[in-house]
Amino acid sequence: MTGKTHLAIGAAVGAASAIYFSHDLVNIALFASVAGFSALCADLDGPSMLTSKITKLSKQIREFSLWAGVVYLILIAYFFLSDKYISPIIAGGGFAAVLVGLVMKQGFVRNALVSLVGLYLIYHGLSHDQTWLMGLGLFVGWAPWLAHRGMTHTIWIIPFWGWIGWGLEQELAVNGLAVTAMLGYVSHLVADTLTPSGVKWLYPLTKKSFKLKL
């Protein structure tokens, strides 16, 4: 399913959760945001709404690296034809820059940028003694390197996500956010279970994809 669909389902789950837990319509936006965000995070193991801007940025970085290397080589060629001395280190650096641009994959750059966001969250959580935020940072930094619909799409991640939600609940002193976060995450897995590819709920114990045909 698309990111917009997951977001809509998660937001609806959050709104229903707000009515059940809060009885205060002012909190609907908060609950819907928590559940919607949770519903999207399972897809951090691949291109998603949360990383669409980063994916575009990673492509630009790769292209810049490649063309910068090409320009560098042109300058080296100019100095060489002009009989000017060129340091072997500088010349080698030019070839290395081109190779880096060619070898660097867009997915690698994207994953590295997402991981940097995760590292920032870990640092911020460590600085402010927010263990749950460090846990979120760990998830964000780790998920991009996993196979799509792998570990982030299993039953094992749900308690961990609930722990992150519980930390947020304690931070904001709003009852029900932990359950809402878990329900939002579960909504993503359930929705993907309705797709032809299904979800490997019990991975790595089994690689069987569970599907529900409607």
Backbone as CSV, one residue per row, in Angstrom:
resi,resn,N_x,N_y,N_z,CA_x,CA_y,CA_z,C_x,C_y,C_z
1,MET,0.836,-1.197,0.000,0.000,0.000,0.000,0.874,1.252,0.000
2,THR,0.314,2.352,-0.445,1.070,3.591,-0.516,1.187,4.237,0.861
3,GLY,2.155,5.144,0.968,2.349,5.840,2.226,1.135,6.659,2.626
4,LYS,0.462,7.250,1.639,-0.723,8.054,1.945,-1.830,7.198,2.554
5,THR,-1.957,5.965,2.043,-2.977,5.062,2.577,-2.659,4.688,4.013
6,HIS,-1.391,4.345,4.276,-0.982,4.001,5.638,-1.182,5.178,6.583
7,LEU,-0.858,6.374,6.105,-1.023,7.568,6.928,-2.490,7.799,7.265
8,ALA,-3.356,7.642,6.274,-4.792,7.851,6.498,-5.344,6.842,7.485
9,ILE,-4.950,5.575,7.339,-5.423,4.537,8.266,-4.916,4.815,9.667
10,GLY,-3.628,5.152,9.776,-3.054,5.444,11.088,-3.724,6.629,11.755
11,ALA,-3.975,7.682,10.999,-4.629,8.869,11.552,-6.034,8.542,12.043
12,ALA,-6.744,7.703,11.298,-8.094,7.295,11.704,-8.038,6.494,13.002
13,VAL,-7.038,5.593,13.095,-6.854,4.818,14.329,-6.562,5.758,15.501
14,GLY,-5.720,6.762,15.263,-5.390,7.717,16.310,-6.588,8.528,16.758
15,ALA,-7.421,8.929,15.812,-8.618,9.704,16.163,-9.570,8.873,17.016
16,ALA,-9.744,7.601,16.645,-10.605,6.713,17.432,-10.019,6.495,18.821
17,SER,-8.697,6.375,18.892,-8.027,6.190,20.175,-8.192,7.414,21.062
18,ALA,-8.161,8.594,20.473,-8.331,9.832,21.238,-9.714,9.899,21.866
19,ILE,-10.714,9.489,21.109,-12.086,9.492,21.629,-12.221,8.516,22.793
20,TYR,-11.544,7.368,22.680,-11.637,6.341,23.719,-10.868,6.732,24.982
21,PHE,-9.636,7.205,24.811,-8.776,7.461,25.964,-8.941,8.855,26.557
22,SER,-9.167,9.832,25.708,-9.076,11.205,26.178,-10.419,11.860,26.473
23,HIS,-11.407,11.609,25.646,-12.696,12.305,25.745,-12.507,13.814,25.598
24,ASP,-11.389,14.184,25.039,-11.074,15.593,24.823,-10.691,15.749,23.358
25,LEU,-11.567,16.368,22.589,-11.351,16.473,21.152,-10.094,17.267,20.803
26,VAL,-9.592,18.056,21.775,-8.378,18.829,21.528,-7.191,17.898,21.284
27,ASN,-7.247,16.701,21.897,-6.136,15.759,21.775,-6.197,14.895,20.515
28,ILE,-7.233,15.055,19.713,-7.358,14.231,18.513,-6.151,14.426,17.590
29,ALA,-5.708,15.673,17.438,-4.565,15.951,16.558,-3.310,15.231,17.060
30,LEU,-3.103,15.239,18.374,-1.929,14.581,18.956,-1.986,13.075,18.734
31,PHE,-3.116,12.463,19.059,-3.266,11.020,18.911,-3.170,10.602,17.440
32,ALA,-3.795,11.396,16.561,-3.756,11.085,15.132,-2.331,11.204,14.594
33,SER,-1.581,12.187,15.083,-0.202,12.365,14.639,0.681,11.207,15.091
34,VAL,0.512,10.793,16.346,1.309,9.683,16.887,1.024,8.402,16.119
35,ALA,-0.265,8.107,15.907,-0.634,6.877,15.203,-0.230,6.947,13.728
36,GLY,-0.409,8.115,13.107,-0.036,8.273,11.709,1.467,8.115,11.510
37,PHE,2.242,8.732,12.381,3.696,8.606,12.319,4.119,7.151,12.532
38,SER,3.500,6.492,13.483,3.808,5.087,13.760,3.490,4.210,12.560
39,ALA,2.392,4.524,11.887,1.983,3.737,10.723,2.965,3.887,9.568
40,LEU,3.662,5.009,9.506,4.611,5.238,8.424,5.997,4.661,8.724
41,CYS,6.341,4.582,10.006,7.711,4.214,10.377,8.098,2.796,9.975
42,ALA,7.130,1.907,9.831,7.469,0.535,9.432,8.140,0.500,8.075
43,ASP,7.878,1.499,7.235,8.443,1.533,5.885,9.750,2.314,5.806
44,LEU,10.386,2.575,6.942,11.697,3.199,6.903,12.744,2.253,6.322
45,ASP,12.363,0.988,6.142,13.286,0.033,5.523,13.264,0.136,3.996
46,GLY,12.611,1.152,3.480,12.558,1.381,2.031,12.074,2.795,1.771
47,PRO,12.062,3.244,0.522,11.555,4.577,0.207,10.130,4.760,0.718
48,SER,9.882,5.855,1.384,8.553,6.083,1.951,8.279,7.579,2.021
49,MET,7.096,7.925,2.510,6.751,9.327,2.657,7.708,10.046,3.595
50,LEU,8.161,9.331,4.636,9.047,9.944,5.625,10.418,10.250,5.047
51,THR,10.812,9.539,3.999,12.155,9.710,3.460,12.163,10.203,2.016
52,SER,11.019,10.657,1.530,10.938,11.086,0.125,11.874,12.255,-0.155
53,LYS,11.921,13.231,0.734,12.805,14.384,0.548,14.266,13.953,0.629
54,ILE,14.559,13.029,1.570,15.933,12.548,1.717,16.354,11.771,0.478
55,THR,15.414,11.015,-0.102,15.724,10.264,-1.321,16.113,11.206,-2.454
56,LYS,15.394,12.313,-2.582,15.722,13.303,-3.611,17.080,13.930,-3.321
57,LEU,17.346,14.219,-2.045,18.615,14.821,-1.666,19.773,13.867,-1.951
58,SER,19.569,12.581,-1.679,20.633,11.600,-1.906,20.992,11.521,-3.394
59,LYS,19.988,11.638,-4.252,20.246,11.628,-5.694,21.064,12.842,-6.099
60,GLN,20.744,13.994,-5.516,21.472,15.215,-5.830,22.916,15.127,-5.350
61,ILE,23.116,14.530,-4.163,24.471,14.385,-3.632,25.296,13.473,-4.531
62,ARG,24.694,12.373,-4.974,25.407,11.440,-5.855,25.792,12.116,-7.168
63,GLU,24.859,12.849,-7.754,25.142,13.523,-9.011,26.216,14.595,-8.829
64,PHE,26.148,15.312,-7.712,27.155,16.341,-7.441,28.539,15.720,-7.302
65,SER,28.625,14.598,-6.579,29.908,13.920,-6.392,30.498,13.481,-7.727
66,LEU,29.637,12.949,-8.586,30.103,12.468,-9.886,30.602,13.614,-10.754
67,TRP,29.796,14.674,-10.876,30.179,15.786,-11.751,31.347,16.577,-11.184
68,ALA,31.435,16.666,-9.871,32.582,17.343,-9.262,33.863,16.590,-9.612
69,GLY,33.786,15.255,-9.596,34.938,14.445,-9.968,35.315,14.640,-11.427
70,VAL,34.321,14.727,-12.304,34.580,14.939,-13.732,35.263,16.285,-13.959
71,VAL,34.742,17.337,-13.319,35.349,18.665,-13.448,36.781,18.648,-12.930
72,TYR,36.986,17.924,-11.839,38.311,17.790,-11.253,39.279,17.164,-12.251
73,LEU,38.837,16.114,-12.935,39.681,15.451,-13.933,39.984,16.371,-15.119
74,ILE,39.008,17.165,-15.508,39.218,18.103,-16.615,40.304,19.116,-16.255
75,LEU,40.262,19.601,-15.018,41.280,20.545,-14.568,42.662,19.890,-14.549
76,ILE,42.717,18.631,-14.111,43.988,17.909,-14.096,44.518,17.742,-15.514
77,ALA,43.622,17.408,-16.460,44.018,17.250,-17.855,44.543,18.569,-18.421
78,TYR,43.917,19.664,-18.032,44.355,20.991,-18.496,45.772,21.286,-18.015
79,PHE,46.032,21.044,-16.732,47.368,21.279,-16.186,48.400,20.375,-16.845
80,PHE,47.974,19.139,-17.135,48.896,18.186,-17.765,49.277,18.648,-19.170
81,LEU,48.279,19.085,-19.957,48.536,19.557,-21.322,49.309,20.873,-21.333
82,SER,49.245,21.594,-20.238,49.967,22.868,-20.147,51.371,22.672,-19.597
83,ASP,51.764,21.399,-19.473,53.099,21.050,-18.962,53.344,21.585,-17.548
84,LYS,52.286,21.642,-16.772,52.432,22.070,-15.385,52.489,20.838,-14.486
85,TYR,53.241,20.994,-13.405,53.430,19.865,-12.494,52.112,19.536,-11.774
86,ILE,51.825,18.242,-11.724,50.618,17.776,-11.028,51.039,16.758,-9.966
87,SER,50.688,17.025,-8.762,51.024,16.094,-7.685,50.297,14.767,-7.901
88,PRO,50.992,13.640,-7.758,50.332,12.327,-7.897,49.149,12.169,-6.951
89,ILE,49.269,12.787,-5.778,48.172,12.698,-4.797,46.932,13.416,-5.319
90,ILE,47.156,14.607,-5.911,46.029,15.372,-6.463,45.397,14.633,-7.634
91,ALA,46.269,14.090,-8.513,45.756,13.344,-9.665,44.972,12.117,-9.208
92,GLY,45.516,11.404,-8.242,44.816,10.228,-7.709,43.502,10.597,-7.062
93,GLY,43.473,11.778,-6.425,42.234,12.249,-5.805,41.146,12.499,-6.820
94,GLY,41.535,12.979,-8.006,40.558,13.216,-9.064,39.921,11.925,-9.537
95,PHE,40.749,10.916,-9.781,40.212,9.618,-10.207,39.352,8.996,-9.098
96,ALA,39.785,9.169,-7.856,39.028,8.624,-6.726,37.658,9.278,-6.617
97,ALA,37.616,10.596,-6.873,36.334,11.318,-6.789,35.341,10.788,-7.815
98,VAL,35.835,10.525,-9.031,34.953,9.984,-10.068,34.476,8.587,-9.686
99,LEU,35.385,7.758,-9.179,35.016,6.395,-8.795,33.982,6.403,-7.678
100,VAL,34.157,7.301,-6.711,33.186,7.402,-5.615,31.817,7.770,-6.156
101,GLY,31.786,8.723,-7.097,30.511,9.121,-7.690,29.847,7.994,-8.451
102,LEU,30.663,7.146,-9.120,30.111,6.030,-9.882,29.643,4.895,-8.984
103,VAL,30.436,4.609,-7.951,30.133,3.479,-7.074,29.011,3.815,-6.089
104,MET,28.971,5.071,-5.664,27.985,5.484,-4.665,26.570,5.254,-5.191
105,LYS,25.813,4.451,-4.498,24.437,4.186,-4.897,23.497,5.157,-4.200
106,GLN,22.437,5.509,-4.912,21.468,6.442,-4.345,20.890,5.893,-3.041
107,GLY,20.646,4.576,-3.006,20.090,3.970,-1.806,21.030,4.076,-0.629
108,PHE,22.332,3.940,-0.892,23.316,4.035,0.182,23.329,5.431,0.780
109,VAL,23.319,6.445,-0.089,23.333,7.827,0.398,22.081,8.110,1.200
110,ARG,20.937,7.672,0.681,19.675,7.873,1.383,19.716,7.227,2.758
111,ASN,20.173,5.972,2.809,20.235,5.261,4.080,21.154,5.966,5.071
112,ALA,22.285,6.460,4.555,23.233,7.153,5.420,22.624,8.430,5.989
113,LEU,21.872,9.163,5.159,21.235,10.397,5.627,20.164,10.109,6.675
114,VAL,19.374,9.051,6.455,18.357,8.673,7.442,19.035,8.265,8.748
115,SER,20.144,7.539,8.640,20.870,7.112,9.831,21.412,8.307,10.601
116,LEU,21.803,9.362,9.878,22.256,10.575,10.550,21.139,11.194,11.387
117,VAL,19.919,11.130,10.868,18.761,11.610,11.641,18.617,10.766,12.917
118,GLY,18.791,9.446,12.753,18.721,8.563,13.906,19.791,8.884,14.931
119,LEU,21.007,9.158,14.468,22.098,9.498,15.385,21.800,10.799,16.131
120,TYR,21.184,11.751,15.424,20.812,13.009,16.086,19.791,12.755,17.190
121,LEU,18.810,11.895,16.906,17.800,11.585,17.920,18.437,10.896,19.122
122,ILE,19.391,10.004,18.859,20.094,9.339,19.959,20.856,10.365,20.796
123,TYR,21.556,11.264,20.120,22.315,12.308,20.819,21.388,13.198,21.643
124,HIS,20.273,13.622,21.030,19.325,14.492,21.737,18.730,13.765,22.944
125,GLY,18.380,12.486,22.759,17.822,11.718,23.868,18.830,11.529,24.981
126,LEU,20.091,11.305,24.618,21.149,11.140,25.618,21.386,12.441,26.369
127,SER,21.341,13.555,25.644,21.582,14.864,26.264,20.476,15.261,27.228
128,HIS,19.253,14.809,26.959,18.107,15.211,27.777,17.553,14.054,28.609
129,ASP,18.333,12.992,28.707,17.955,11.840,29.524,16.582,11.292,29.110
130,GLN,16.377,11.189,27.797,15.130,10.656,27.250,15.432,9.315,26.576
131,THR,15.321,8.255,27.350,15.668,6.930,26.854,14.806,6.526,25.675
132,TRP,13.527,6.868,25.723,12.609,6.495,24.645,13.024,7.142,23.319
133,LEU,13.544,8.380,23.399,13.975,9.071,22.187,15.243,8.417,21.635
134,MET,16.096,7.940,22.510,17.267,7.192,22.072,16.824,5.908,21.359
135,GLY,15.771,5.275,21.886,15.238,4.078,21.243,14.694,4.379,19.864
136,LEU,14.009,5.507,19.736,13.493,5.916,18.429,14.645,6.179,17.467
137,GLY,15.685,6.838,17.964,16.851,7.101,17.141,17.522,5.819,16.679
138,LEU,17.571,4.832,17.566,18.148,3.534,17.208,17.349,2.885,16.087
139,PHE,16.026,2.960,16.198,15.158,2.386,15.163,15.354,3.099,13.832
140,VAL,15.350,4.434,13.868,15.480,5.228,12.646,16.842,4.986,11.982
141,GLY,17.878,4.860,12.800,19.206,4.654,12.250,19.443,3.260,11.711
142,TRP,18.713,2.283,12.259,18.918,0.871,11.909,18.023,0.405,10.768
143,ALA,16.786,0.890,10.752,15.780,0.400,9.806,16.154,0.544,8.330
144,PRO,16.765,1.663,7.892,17.030,1.817,6.449,17.927,0.744,5.851
145,TRP,18.733,0.084,6.663,19.676,-0.897,6.153,19.084,-2.298,6.076
146,LEU,17.848,-2.435,6.507,17.198,-3.741,6.497,16.472,-3.985,5.183
147,ALA,16.250,-5.264,4.878,15.476,-5.622,3.687,14.039,-5.150,3.865
148,HIS,13.430,-4.693,2.759,12.062,-4.185,2.847,11.097,-5.291,3.269
149,ARG,10.187,-4.926,4.149,9.226,-5.859,4.735,9.941,-7.016,5.447
150,GLY,11.020,-6.655,6.119,11.755,-7.627,6.916,11.446,-7.442,8.391
151,MET,12.464,-7.128,9.188,12.307,-7.039,10.641,11.337,-5.944,11.078
152,THR,11.250,-4.856,10.314,10.328,-3.785,10.713,8.872,-4.171,10.499
153,HIS,8.649,-5.286,9.806,7.293,-5.757,9.548,7.025,-7.073,10.280
154,THR,7.480,-7.157,11.522,7.284,-8.376,12.307,6.595,-8.060,13.623
155,ILE,6.095,-9.100,14.240,5.407,-8.948,15.522,6.373,-8.551,16.626
156,TRP,7.665,-8.851,16.439,8.658,-8.603,17.490,8.909,-7.124,17.710
157,ILE,8.690,-6.320,16.702,8.992,-4.896,16.818,7.882,-4.146,17.557
158,ILE,6.708,-4.737,17.651,5.559,-4.037,18.246,5.783,-3.703,19.726
159,PRO,6.262,-4.631,20.579,6.533,-4.256,21.980,7.579,-3.155,22.094
160,PHE,8.591,-3.208,21.239,9.619,-2.164,21.254,9.006,-0.816,20.910
161,TRP,8.133,-0.805,19.907,7.480,0.446,19.528,6.549,0.922,20.644
162,GLY,5.928,-0.018,21.328,5.081,0.345,22.465,5.890,0.994,23.576
163,TRP,7.112,0.505,23.781,7.998,1.099,24.794,8.348,2.531,24.429
164,ILE,8.611,2.774,23.131,8.883,4.140,22.684,7.661,5.023,22.936
165,GLY,6.475,4.493,22.604,5.236,5.239,22.838,5.001,5.498,24.308
166,TRP,5.354,4.534,25.162,5.186,4.712,26.605,6.086,5.838,27.114
167,GLY,7.299,5.913,26.565,8.197,7.001,26.944,7.625,8.353,26.561
168,LEU,7.031,8.434,25.364,6.393,9.677,24.935,5.193,9.995,25.821
169,GLU,4.467,8.956,26.193,3.304,9.135,27.069,3.714,9.732,28.408
170,GLN,4.816,9.220,28.966,5.311,9.760,30.227,5.822,11.187,30.056
171,GLU,6.440,11.447,28.915,7.002,12.773,28.648,5.905,13.833,28.569
172,LEU,4.800,13.499,27.900,3.715,14.460,27.696,2.605,14.346,28.728
173,ALA,2.675,13.274,29.537,1.645,13.039,30.561,0.249,12.959,29.940
174,VAL,0.157,12.216,28.837,-1.131,12.018,28.157,-1.395,10.522,28.107
175,ASN,-2.371,10.062,28.823,-2.665,8.630,28.901,-3.162,8.090,27.561
176,GLY,-2.662,6.910,27.202,-3.135,6.229,26.009,-2.222,6.349,24.795
177,LEU,-1.161,7.137,24.883,-0.298,7.331,23.722,0.495,6.071,23.371
178,ALA,0.880,5.299,24.387,1.642,4.073,24.124,0.810,3.084,23.313
179,VAL,-0.427,2.876,23.755,-1.319,1.962,23.044,-1.609,2.494,21.642
180,THR,-1.787,3.798,21.546,-2.065,4.417,20.248,-0.899,4.221,19.284
181,ALA,0.319,4.383,19.783,1.504,4.180,18.946,1.555,2.740,18.437
182,MET,1.283,1.782,19.317,1.301,0.373,18.900,0.202,0.080,17.891
183,LEU,-0.987,0.624,18.127,-2.094,0.391,17.201,-1.794,0.992,15.833
184,GLY,-1.161,2.164,15.830,-0.792,2.786,14.562,0.204,1.928,13.801
185,TYR,1.179,1.385,14.519,2.183,0.531,13.871,1.544,-0.757,13.369
186,VAL,0.701,-1.356,14.206,0.026,-2.600,13.816,-0.860,-2.381,12.599
187,SER,-1.463,-1.183,12.498,-2.342,-0.909,11.354,-1.572,-1.024,10.041
188,HIS,-0.307,-0.650,10.065,0.516,-0.772,8.865,0.709,-2.240,8.496
189,LEU,1.030,-3.061,9.483,1.274,-4.475,9.216,0.005,-5.178,8.744
190,VAL,-1.114,-4.826,9.360,-2.384,-5.428,8.958,-2.735,-5.020,7.533
191,ALA,-2.539,-3.740,7.216,-2.842,-3.260,5.862,-1.968,-3.964,4.828
192,ASP,-0.685,-4.157,5.149,0.207,-4.845,4.206,-0.120,-6.335,4.099
193,THR,-0.738,-6.878,5.132,-1.155,-8.280,5.084,-2.247,-8.478,4.040
194,LEU,-2.956,-7.420,3.722,-4.036,-7.488,2.739,-3.525,-7.351,1.303
195,THR,-2.215,-7.132,1.148,-1.634,-6.998,-0.190,-1.149,-8.356,-0.688
196,PRO,-0.920,-8.500,-2.003,-0.469,-9.787,-2.553,0.845,-10.290,-1.954
197,SER,1.748,-9.364,-1.578,3.043,-9.787,-1.035,2.934,-10.274,0.401
198,GLY,1.946,-9.763,1.136,1.768,-10.180,2.514,2.859,-9.666,3.434
199,VAL,2.890,-10.186,4.655,3.850,-9.760,5.671,4.432,-10.978,6.372
200,LYS,5.729,-10.957,6.584,6.401,-12.040,7.312,6.351,-11.725,8.808
201,TRP,5.201,-11.922,9.397,4.965,-11.547,10.789,5.957,-12.189,11.752
202,LEU,6.370,-13.410,11.478,7.213,-14.167,12.407,8.667,-14.265,11.967
203,TYR,9.074,-13.474,10.999,10.466,-13.456,10.555,11.370,-13.031,11.720
204,PRO,12.538,-13.654,11.961,13.231,-14.639,11.117,12.935,-16.104,11.480
205,LEU,11.961,-16.337,12.372,11.634,-17.722,12.709,11.131,-18.474,11.484
206,THR,10.406,-17.764,10.641,9.935,-18.338,9.384,9.853,-17.228,8.348
207,LYS,10.134,-17.575,7.111,10.066,-16.586,6.031,8.711,-16.609,5.338
208,LYS,7.769,-17.316,5.911,6.419,-17.416,5.336,5.727,-16.043,5.392
209,SER,5.173,-15.638,4.267,4.403,-14.391,4.215,2.942,-14.710,4.473
210,PHE,2.373,-14.005,5.437,0.957,-14.205,5.769,0.137,-13.194,4.981
211,LYS,-0.913,-13.700,4.329,-1.747,-12.872,3.464,-3.220,-13.121,3.770
212,LEU,-4.000,-12.092,3.576,-5.452,-12.220,3.674,-6.053,-11.727,2.375
213,LYS,-6.726,-12.593,1.671,-7.344,-12.218,0.413,-8.758,-11.725,0.648
214,LEU,-9.034,-10.548,0.129,-10.389,-9.979,0.255,-11.116,-10.078,-1.084
